[in-house]
Amino acid sequence: MRSFSLIDFVSLFAALRWTVALVVLALAFGAPLALGLALGRVSRFAGLRWAMAACIQIVQSVPLLGLLFFFYFGMPMFLGIQVPAIIAVTFAYTLYTAAFLGEIWRGGLEAVKQAQWEAGACLGLSAWQQFRHIIAPQALRLSLPPTVGFLVQLIKGTSLASILGFVELARAGQVVSAATFQPLLTYALVAAIYFALCLPLTLWSRSLEARLDGSR
C-alpha cells in the first residue's frame, strides 16, 4: 500500500486517451451507419423500413455489455474467429452508436414536414437535391441537440470497455484505488473528470435545444 501521489493523478488523466479514442471510433464508424439506418427508416419501401427498424430494435434491446461480450467472447465460440479486443470493442460501440443515432436522426427527418419535399419537387429538384439542400439542413437542426446528448451517454458507456482489458478512465480508477487503498479519493477524482467531460456537452445540448427550436 502507498499513498495517493501526483503520479496516480496523472495516470487517471492519461487513461482519458482510451476514453476519447473509443468515442472517436464509435462516431467515426457508427455515424455513417446511423445515417443509412435513418434513411432506411424513412424509405418509401415498407420492407426496407421494417428491416431497418428490426435491426435497430435488436441492438437497442441488447445491453452494451452484452454486445461487448458477444463480439469478444461469443465470436470465437460461434464462428471460430479470434477477435482482437480493439476490434471487438469497435464493433460493439459502432452498432450501439448506429442504433441510437439512427433513431435520433430518423426522428429529425420525419419531423421535417412533407410540404418541404413537395416544395423542392415544385422547384424541379431531384430527390437527392431535395434531401441535400432542403431536408438535411432542417433535420440536422432538429437532431443536433439530442445527438450531443447521446454523446454524453456514449462517453459514460466507454467505462464498460475495461472488461476487455482497456485501461480507460474507470479502469484506471480501479487500478489506482487498489494500489493506494483510497477508494473515496480516487473515485471522487474519476467522477470529477467524467463530470468535467459531460457537463459542457450537457449545457451545449440544452443551449442548442433552445436556439434551434424546431417549433419556431
PyMOL commands that set and color helices and strands:
alter all, ss='L'
color gray80, all
select helices_A, chain A and resi 6-14+16-41+46-61+64-79+85-111+114-122+127-164+169-180+183-211
alter helices_A, ss='H'
color red, helices_A
deselect
rebuild
show_as cartoon
